[in-house]
Amino acid sequence: GYFYQVVRQCRYSSKDLQGIEFIDSYVFNKAEYVRFNSTVGKYVGYTEYGVKNAEAWNKGPELAGELGELERYCKHNAPIYYSA
């Protein structure tokens, strides 16, 4: 069979909410092929297939959705992360 995985993570570098980074990685058969990084602000492809997806997603509604995830997902959960 084949293995497909999406890994979403928030990286907290300081208690300042400006130091939060959201990363959304797409993996197929243990190889990451495309990634969204909130610091970069767009999708970046790492394979031929990933580059094609990144180009299309950067022009479509997917990019706007990812840009909102830093606020919705990471900053919303920051107090929980810092209290642990």
PDB file as gemmi writes it, atoms N, CA and C in Angstrom:
CRYST1    1.000    1.000    1.000  90.00  90.00  90.00 P 1                      
ATOM      1  N   GLY A   1       0.800  -1.174   0.000  1.00  0.00           N  
ATOM      2  CA  GLY A   1       0.000   0.000   0.000  1.00  0.00           C  
ATOM      3  C   GLY A   1       0.858   1.260   0.000  1.00  0.00           C  
ATOM      4  N   TYR A   2       0.160   2.357  -0.029  1.00  0.00           N  
ATOM      5  CA  TYR A   2       0.809   3.661  -0.038  1.00  0.00           C  
ATOM      6  C   TYR A   2       0.520   4.397   1.260  1.00  0.00           C  
ATOM      7  N   PHE A   3       1.406   5.275   1.622  1.00  0.00           N  
ATOM      8  CA  PHE A   3       1.324   6.015   2.864  1.00  0.00           C  
ATOM      9  C   PHE A   3       1.205   7.499   2.556  1.00  0.00           C  
ATOM     10  N   TYR A   4       0.101   8.125   2.993  1.00  0.00           N  
ATOM     11  CA  TYR A   4      -0.110   9.559   2.797  1.00  0.00           C  
ATOM     12  C   TYR A   4      -0.334  10.178   4.171  1.00  0.00           C  
ATOM     13  N   GLN A   5       0.307  11.309   4.415  1.00  0.00           N  
ATOM     14  CA  GLN A   5       0.213  11.940   5.720  1.00  0.00           C  
ATOM     15  C   GLN A   5       0.301  13.452   5.582  1.00  0.00           C  
ATOM     16  N   VAL A   6      -0.473  14.156   6.404  1.00  0.00           N  
ATOM     17  CA  VAL A   6      -0.368  15.609   6.518  1.00  0.00           C  
ATOM     18  C   VAL A   6       0.030  15.900   7.962  1.00  0.00           C  
ATOM     19  N   VAL A   7       1.115  16.639   8.132  1.00  0.00           N  
ATOM     20  CA  VAL A   7       1.620  16.963   9.463  1.00  0.00           C  
ATOM     21  C   VAL A   7       1.506  18.470   9.661  1.00  0.00           C  
ATOM     22  N   ARG A   8       0.734  18.869  10.658  1.00  0.00           N  
ATOM     23  CA  ARG A   8       0.567  20.287  10.984  1.00  0.00           C  
ATOM     24  C   ARG A   8       1.239  20.528  12.315  1.00  0.00           C  
ATOM     25  N   GLN A   9       2.052  21.570  12.357  1.00  0.00           N  
ATOM     26  CA  GLN A   9       2.730  21.864  13.608  1.00  0.00           C  
ATOM     27  C   GLN A   9       2.897  23.359  13.804  1.00  0.00           C  
ATOM     28  N   CYS A  10       2.914  23.737  15.074  1.00  0.00           N  
ATOM     29  CA  CYS A  10       3.193  25.110  15.471  1.00  0.00           C  
ATOM     30  C   CYS A  10       4.532  25.089  16.186  1.00  0.00           C  
ATOM     31  N   ARG A  11       5.398  25.996  15.821  1.00  0.00           N  
ATOM     32  CA  ARG A  11       6.687  26.114  16.492  1.00  0.00           C  
ATOM     33  C   ARG A  11       6.679  27.426  17.262  1.00  0.00           C  
ATOM     34  N   TYR A  12       6.819  27.295  18.557  1.00  0.00           N  
ATOM     35  CA  TYR A  12       6.807  28.445  19.453  1.00  0.00           C  
ATOM     36  C   TYR A  12       8.241  28.746  19.869  1.00  0.00           C  
ATOM     37  N   SER A  13       8.763  29.894  19.451  1.00  0.00           N  
ATOM     38  CA  SER A  13      10.151  30.226  19.768  1.00  0.00           C  
ATOM     39  C   SER A  13      10.260  31.166  20.958  1.00  0.00           C  
ATOM     40  N   SER A  14       9.176  31.830  21.308  1.00  0.00           N  
ATOM     41  CA  SER A  14       9.181  32.720  22.466  1.00  0.00           C  
ATOM     42  C   SER A  14       7.741  32.919  22.916  1.00  0.00           C  
ATOM     43  N   LYS A  15       7.555  33.534  24.058  1.00  0.00           N  
ATOM     44  CA  LYS A  15       6.191  33.788  24.541  1.00  0.00           C  
ATOM     45  C   LYS A  15       5.514  34.908  23.766  1.00  0.00           C  
ATOM     46  N   ASP A  16       6.274  35.620  22.981  1.00  0.00           N  
ATOM     47  CA  ASP A  16       5.723  36.661  22.115  1.00  0.00           C  
ATOM     48  C   ASP A  16       4.958  35.978  20.986  1.00  0.00           C  
ATOM     49  N   LEU A  17       3.715  36.352  20.771  1.00  0.00           N  
ATOM     50  CA  LEU A  17       2.903  35.707  19.730  1.00  0.00           C  
ATOM     51  C   LEU A  17       3.440  35.946  18.328  1.00  0.00           C  
ATOM     52  N   GLN A  18       4.355  36.898  18.163  1.00  0.00           N  
ATOM     53  CA  GLN A  18       4.957  37.129  16.851  1.00  0.00           C  
ATOM     54  C   GLN A  18       5.997  36.066  16.512  1.00  0.00           C  
ATOM     55  N   GLY A  19       6.452  35.318  17.506  1.00  0.00           N  
ATOM     56  CA  GLY A  19       7.484  34.311  17.284  1.00  0.00           C  
ATOM     57  C   GLY A  19       6.935  32.932  16.970  1.00  0.00           C  
ATOM     58  N   ILE A  20       5.683  32.844  16.549  1.00  0.00           N  
ATOM     59  CA  ILE A  20       5.059  31.549  16.255  1.00  0.00           C  
ATOM     60  C   ILE A  20       5.152  31.273  14.762  1.00  0.00           C  
ATOM     61  N   GLU A  21       5.456  30.025  14.441  1.00  0.00           N  
ATOM     62  CA  GLU A  21       5.572  29.600  13.041  1.00  0.00           C  
ATOM     63  C   GLU A  21       4.644  28.401  12.820  1.00  0.00           C  
ATOM     64  N   PHE A  22       3.826  28.459  11.776  1.00  0.00           N  
ATOM     65  CA  PHE A  22       2.934  27.356  11.418  1.00  0.00           C  
ATOM     66  C   PHE A  22       3.501  26.645  10.204  1.00  0.00           C  
ATOM     67  N   ILE A  23       3.594  25.314  10.290  1.00  0.00           N  
ATOM     68  CA  ILE A  23       4.119  24.502   9.191  1.00  0.00           C  
ATOM     69  C   ILE A  23       3.113  23.400   8.878  1.00  0.00           C  
ATOM     70  N   ASP A  24       2.791  23.253   7.612  1.00  0.00           N  
ATOM     71  CA  ASP A  24       1.865  22.233   7.129  1.00  0.00           C  
ATOM     72  C   ASP A  24       2.606  21.422   6.070  1.00  0.00           C  
ATOM     73  N   SER A  25       2.957  20.186   6.415  1.00  0.00           N  
ATOM     74  CA  SER A  25       3.760  19.334   5.523  1.00  0.00           C  
ATOM     75  C   SER A  25       2.906  18.225   4.929  1.00  0.00           C  
ATOM     76  N   TYR A  26       3.098  17.967   3.647  1.00  0.00           N  
ATOM     77  CA  TYR A  26       2.403  16.891   2.948  1.00  0.00           C  
ATOM     78  C   TYR A  26       3.426  15.822   2.576  1.00  0.00           C  
ATOM     79  N   VAL A  27       3.145  14.587   3.018  1.00  0.00           N  
ATOM     80  CA  VAL A  27       4.107  13.494   2.896  1.00  0.00           C  
ATOM     81  C   VAL A  27       3.462  12.335   2.142  1.00  0.00           C  
ATOM     82  N   PHE A  28       4.201  11.766   1.215  1.00  0.00           N  
ATOM     83  CA  PHE A  28       3.759  10.569   0.500  1.00  0.00           C  
ATOM     84  C   PHE A  28       4.892   9.556   0.533  1.00  0.00           C  
ATOM     85  N   ASN A  29       4.599   8.365   1.053  1.00  0.00           N  
ATOM     86  CA  ASN A  29       5.600   7.299   1.201  1.00  0.00           C  
ATOM     87  C   ASN A  29       6.864   7.792   1.905  1.00  0.00           C  
ATOM     88  N   LYS A  30       6.652   8.478   3.029  1.00  0.00           N  
ATOM     89  CA  LYS A  30       7.711   8.978   3.915  1.00  0.00           C  
ATOM     90  C   LYS A  30       8.582  10.078   3.309  1.00  0.00           C  
ATOM     91  N   ALA A  31       8.192  10.629   2.167  1.00  0.00           N  
ATOM     92  CA  ALA A  31       8.943  11.721   1.533  1.00  0.00           C  
ATOM     93  C   ALA A  31       8.065  12.969   1.494  1.00  0.00           C  
ATOM     94  N   GLU A  32       8.531  14.029   2.110  1.00  0.00           N  
ATOM     95  CA  GLU A  32       7.790  15.288   2.074  1.00  0.00           C  
ATOM     96  C   GLU A  32       7.875  15.866   0.667  1.00  0.00           C  
ATOM     97  N   TYR A  33       6.718  16.164   0.083  1.00  0.00           N  
ATOM     98  CA  TYR A  33       6.735  16.665  -1.292  1.00  0.00           C  
ATOM     99  C   TYR A  33       6.311  18.129  -1.406  1.00  0.00           C  
ATOM    100  N   VAL A  34       5.579  18.637  -0.430  1.00  0.00           N  
ATOM    101  CA  VAL A  34       5.222  20.060  -0.437  1.00  0.00           C  
ATOM    102  C   VAL A  34       5.006  20.514   1.002  1.00  0.00           C  
ATOM    103  N   ARG A  35       5.325  21.801   1.253  1.00  0.00           N  
ATOM    104  CA  ARG A  35       5.204  22.353   2.607  1.00  0.00           C  
ATOM    105  C   ARG A  35       4.737  23.799   2.535  1.00  0.00           C  
ATOM    106  N   PHE A  36       3.833  24.123   3.459  1.00  0.00           N  
ATOM    107  CA  PHE A  36       3.482  25.529   3.676  1.00  0.00           C  
ATOM    108  C   PHE A  36       4.159  25.963   4.964  1.00  0.00           C  
ATOM    109  N   ASN A  37       4.817  27.113   4.924  1.00  0.00           N  
ATOM    110  CA  ASN A  37       5.471  27.672   6.097  1.00  0.00           C  
ATOM    111  C   ASN A  37       4.977  29.105   6.240  1.00  0.00           C  
ATOM    112  N   SER A  38       4.431  29.446   7.411  1.00  0.00           N  
ATOM    113  CA  SER A  38       3.873  30.782   7.596  1.00  0.00           C  
ATOM    114  C   SER A  38       4.946  31.859   7.534  1.00  0.00           C  
ATOM    115  N   THR A  39       6.181  31.528   7.850  1.00  0.00           N  
ATOM    116  CA  THR A  39       7.261  32.500   7.766  1.00  0.00           C  
ATOM    117  C   THR A  39       7.562  32.843   6.311  1.00  0.00           C  
ATOM    118  N   VAL A  40       7.543  31.834   5.451  1.00  0.00           N  
ATOM    119  CA  VAL A  40       7.765  32.046   4.020  1.00  0.00           C  
ATOM    120  C   VAL A  40       6.510  32.657   3.389  1.00  0.00           C  
ATOM    121  N   GLY A  41       5.336  32.218   3.849  1.00  0.00           N  
ATOM    122  CA  GLY A  41       4.074  32.774   3.368  1.00  0.00           C  
ATOM    123  C   GLY A  41       3.542  32.134   2.108  1.00  0.00           C  
ATOM    124  N   LYS A  42       4.079  30.982   1.741  1.00  0.00           N  
ATOM    125  CA  LYS A  42       3.591  30.282   0.547  1.00  0.00           C  
ATOM    126  C   LYS A  42       3.985  28.815   0.622  1.00  0.00           C  
ATOM    127  N   TYR A  43       3.443  28.041  -0.329  1.00  0.00           N  
ATOM    128  CA  TYR A  43       3.814  26.636  -0.455  1.00  0.00           C  
ATOM    129  C   TYR A  43       5.139  26.516  -1.196  1.00  0.00           C  
ATOM    130  N   VAL A  44       5.934  25.536  -0.799  1.00  0.00           N  
ATOM    131  CA  VAL A  44       7.201  25.243  -1.473  1.00  0.00           C  
ATOM    132  C   VAL A  44       7.211  23.754  -1.787  1.00  0.00           C  
ATOM    133  N   GLY A  45       7.506  23.404  -3.037  1.00  0.00           N  
ATOM    134  CA  GLY A  45       7.566  22.011  -3.446  1.00  0.00           C  
ATOM    135  C   GLY A  45       8.979  21.466  -3.355  1.00  0.00           C  
ATOM    136  N   TYR A  46       9.089  20.172  -2.994  1.00  0.00           N  
ATOM    137  CA  TYR A  46      10.390  19.527  -2.857  1.00  0.00           C  
ATOM    138  C   TYR A  46      10.623  18.413  -3.866  1.00  0.00           C  
ATOM    139  N   THR A  47       9.577  18.040  -4.587  1.00  0.00           N  
ATOM    140  CA  THR A  47       9.686  17.048  -5.651  1.00  0.00           C  
ATOM    141  C   THR A  47       9.030  17.643  -6.892  1.00  0.00           C  
ATOM    142  N   GLU A  48       9.139  16.963  -8.006  1.00  0.00           N  
ATOM    143  CA  GLU A  48       8.510  17.461  -9.236  1.00  0.00           C  
ATOM    144  C   GLU A  48       7.002  17.623  -9.035  1.00  0.00           C  
ATOM    145  N   TYR A  49       6.383  16.612  -8.438  1.00  0.00           N  
ATOM    146  CA  TYR A  49       4.955  16.657  -8.148  1.00  0.00           C  
ATOM    147  C   TYR A  49       4.638  17.770  -7.146  1.00  0.00           C  
ATOM    148  N   GLY A  50       5.485  17.930  -6.130  1.00  0.00           N  
ATOM    149  CA  GLY A  50       5.293  18.958  -5.122  1.00  0.00           C  
ATOM    150  C   GLY A  50       5.403  20.363  -5.678  1.00  0.00           C  
ATOM    151  N   VAL A  51       6.330  20.572  -6.606  1.00  0.00           N  
ATOM    152  CA  VAL A  51       6.496  21.887  -7.233  1.00  0.00           C  
ATOM    153  C   VAL A  51       5.237  22.253  -8.014  1.00  0.00           C  
ATOM    154  N   LYS A  52       4.672  21.283  -8.737  1.00  0.00           N  
ATOM    155  CA  LYS A  52       3.437  21.536  -9.497  1.00  0.00           C  
ATOM    156  C   LYS A  52       2.283  21.873  -8.559  1.00  0.00           C  
ATOM    157  N   ASN A  53       2.170  21.124  -7.457  1.00  0.00           N  
ATOM    158  CA  ASN A  53       1.119  21.410  -6.482  1.00  0.00           C  
ATOM    159  C   ASN A  53       1.320  22.775  -5.852  1.00  0.00           C  
ATOM    160  N   ALA A  54       2.547  23.098  -5.469  1.00  0.00           N  
ATOM    161  CA  ALA A  54       2.837  24.385  -4.835  1.00  0.00           C  
ATOM    162  C   ALA A  54       2.466  25.543  -5.756  1.00  0.00           C  
ATOM    163  N   GLU A  55       2.808  25.440  -7.019  1.00  0.00           N  
ATOM    164  CA  GLU A  55       2.475  26.498  -7.972  1.00  0.00           C  
ATOM    165  C   GLU A  55       0.958  26.698  -8.060  1.00  0.00           C  
ATOM    166  N   ALA A  56       0.219  25.609  -8.146  1.00  0.00           N  
ATOM    167  CA  ALA A  56      -1.241  25.693  -8.254  1.00  0.00           C  
ATOM    168  C   ALA A  56      -1.854  26.202  -6.947  1.00  0.00           C  
ATOM    169  N   TRP A  57      -1.407  25.698  -5.810  1.00  0.00           N  
ATOM    170  CA  TRP A  57      -1.981  26.086  -4.522  1.00  0.00           C  
ATOM    171  C   TRP A  57      -1.651  27.531  -4.173  1.00  0.00           C  
ATOM    172  N   ASN A  58      -0.500  28.022  -4.606  1.00  0.00           N  
ATOM    173  CA  ASN A  58      -0.137  29.414  -4.331  1.00  0.00           C  
ATOM    174  C   ASN A  58      -1.000  30.396  -5.117  1.00  0.00           C  
ATOM    175  N   LYS A  59      -1.626  29.932  -6.198  1.00  0.00           N  
ATOM    176  CA  LYS A  59      -2.496  30.776  -7.019  1.00  0.00           C  
ATOM    177  C   LYS A  59      -3.972  30.610  -6.658  1.00  0.00           C  
ATOM    178  N   GLY A  60      -4.294  29.596  -5.864  1.00  0.00           N  
ATOM    179  CA  GLY A  60      -5.688  29.282  -5.578  1.00  0.00           C  
ATOM    180  C   GLY A  60      -6.120  29.647  -4.172  1.00  0.00           C  
ATOM    181  N   PRO A  61      -7.321  29.207  -3.807  1.00  0.00           N  
ATOM    182  CA  PRO A  61      -7.872  29.533  -2.485  1.00  0.00           C  
ATOM    183  C   PRO A  61      -7.163  28.804  -1.345  1.00  0.00           C  
ATOM    184  N   GLU A  62      -6.370  27.790  -1.650  1.00  0.00           N  
ATOM    185  CA  GLU A  62      -5.659  27.046  -0.613  1.00  0.00           C  
ATOM    186  C   GLU A  62      -4.713  27.944   0.178  1.00  0.00           C  
ATOM    187  N   LEU A  63      -4.065  28.886  -0.504  1.00  0.00           N  
ATOM    188  CA  LEU A  63      -3.106  29.768   0.153  1.00  0.00           C  
ATOM    189  C   LEU A  63      -3.795  30.651   1.194  1.00  0.00           C  
ATOM    190  N   ALA A  64      -4.936  31.205   0.864  1.00  0.00           N  
ATOM    191  CA  ALA A  64      -5.665  32.058   1.818  1.00  0.00           C  
ATOM    192  C   ALA A  64      -6.066  31.261   3.051  1.00  0.00           C  
ATOM    193  N   GLY A  65      -6.453  30.013   2.853  1.00  0.00           N  
ATOM    194  CA  GLY A  65      -6.813  29.156   3.984  1.00  0.00           C  
ATOM    195  C   GLY A  65      -5.643  28.898   4.903  1.00  0.00           C  
ATOM    196  N   GLU A  66      -4.485  28.644   4.320  1.00  0.00           N  
ATOM    197  CA  GLU A  66      -3.284  28.380   5.125  1.00  0.00           C  
ATOM    198  C   GLU A  66      -2.829  29.626   5.877  1.00  0.00           C  
ATOM    199  N   LEU A  67      -2.936  30.779   5.261  1.00  0.00           N  
ATOM    200  CA  LEU A  67      -2.513  32.013   5.918  1.00  0.00           C  
ATOM    201  C   LEU A  67      -3.338  32.275   7.175  1.00  0.00           C  
ATOM    202  N   GLY A  68      -4.574  31.844   7.200  1.00  0.00           N  
ATOM    203  CA  GLY A  68      -5.423  32.019   8.371  1.00  0.00           C  
ATOM    204  C   GLY A  68      -5.169  31.021   9.479  1.00  0.00           C  
ATOM    205  N   GLU A  69      -4.502  29.923   9.173  1.00  0.00           N  
ATOM    206  CA  GLU A  69      -4.278  28.883  10.168  1.00  0.00           C  
ATOM    207  C   GLU A  69      -3.347  29.318  11.297  1.00  0.00           C  
ATOM    208  N   LEU A  70      -2.418  30.208  11.025  1.00  0.00           N  
ATOM    209  CA  LEU A  70      -1.524  30.700  12.077  1.00  0.00           C  
ATOM    210  C   LEU A  70      -2.348  31.351  13.182  1.00  0.00           C  
ATOM    211  N   GLU A  71      -3.300  32.168  12.811  1.00  0.00           N  
ATOM    212  CA  GLU A  71      -4.161  32.823  13.799  1.00  0.00           C  
ATOM    213  C   GLU A  71      -5.116  31.832  14.450  1.00  0.00           C  
ATOM    214  N   ARG A  72      -5.788  31.029  13.636  1.00  0.00           N  
ATOM    215  CA  ARG A  72      -6.839  30.141  14.123  1.00  0.00           C  
ATOM    216  C   ARG A  72      -6.298  28.995  14.962  1.00  0.00           C  
ATOM    217  N   TYR A  73      -5.228  28.394  14.528  1.00  0.00           N  
ATOM    218  CA  TYR A  73      -4.733  27.158  15.128  1.00  0.00           C  
ATOM    219  C   TYR A  73      -3.612  27.417  16.135  1.00  0.00           C  
ATOM    220  N   CYS A  74      -2.587  28.130  15.734  1.00  0.00           N  
ATOM    221  CA  CYS A  74      -1.404  28.300  16.584  1.00  0.00           C  
ATOM    222  C   CYS A  74      -1.610  29.340  17.683  1.00  0.00           C  
ATOM    223  N   LYS A  75      -1.997  30.540  17.305  1.00  0.00           N  
ATOM    224  CA  LYS A  75      -2.130  31.603  18.301  1.00  0.00           C  
ATOM    225  C   LYS A  75      -3.261  31.313  19.278  1.00  0.00           C  
ATOM    226  N   HIS A  76      -4.304  30.641  18.809  1.00  0.00           N  
ATOM    227  CA  HIS A  76      -5.415  30.272  19.668  1.00  0.00           C  
ATOM    228  C   HIS A  76      -4.964  29.291  20.756  1.00  0.00           C  
ATOM    229  N   ASN A  77      -4.064  28.370  20.410  1.00  0.00           N  
ATOM    230  CA  ASN A  77      -3.608  27.342  21.351  1.00  0.00           C  
ATOM    231  C   ASN A  77      -2.335  27.712  22.105  1.00  0.00           C  
ATOM    232  N   ALA A  78      -1.783  28.873  21.851  1.00  0.00           N  
ATOM    233  CA  ALA A  78      -0.537  29.288  22.510  1.00  0.00           C  
ATOM    234  C   ALA A  78      -0.659  29.302  24.035  1.00  0.00           C  
ATOM    235  N   PRO A  79      -1.741  29.820  24.626  1.00  0.00           N  
ATOM    236  CA  PRO A  79      -1.818  29.812  26.093  1.00  0.00           C  
ATOM    237  C   PRO A  79      -1.778  28.401  26.675  1.00  0.00           C  
ATOM    238  N   ILE A  80      -2.349  27.436  25.981  1.00  0.00           N  
ATOM    239  CA  ILE A  80      -2.312  26.045  26.444  1.00  0.00           C  
ATOM    240  C   ILE A  80      -0.878  25.522  26.395  1.00  0.00           C  
ATOM    241  N   TYR A  81      -0.183  25.821  25.301  1.00  0.00           N  
ATOM    242  CA  TYR A  81       1.203  25.379  25.140  1.00  0.00           C  
ATOM    243  C   TYR A  81       2.083  25.974  26.232  1.00  0.00           C  
ATOM    244  N   TYR A  82       1.956  27.252  26.493  1.00  0.00           N  
ATOM    245  CA  TYR A  82       2.817  27.914  27.474  1.00  0.00           C  
ATOM    246  C   TYR A  82       2.477  27.543  28.912  1.00  0.00           C  
ATOM    247  N   SER A  83       1.252  27.124  29.180  1.00  0.00           N  
ATOM    248  CA  SER A  83       0.890  26.744  30.538  1.00  0.00           C  
ATOM    249  C   SER A  83       1.373  25.340  30.900  1.00  0.00           C  
ATOM    250  N   ALA A  84       1.708  24.535  29.911  1.00  0.00           N  
ATOM    251  CA  ALA A  84       2.133  23.154  30.174  1.00  0.00           C  
ATOM    252  C   ALA A  84       3.578  23.075  30.614  1.00  0.00           C  
TER     253      ALA A  84                                                      
END                                                                             
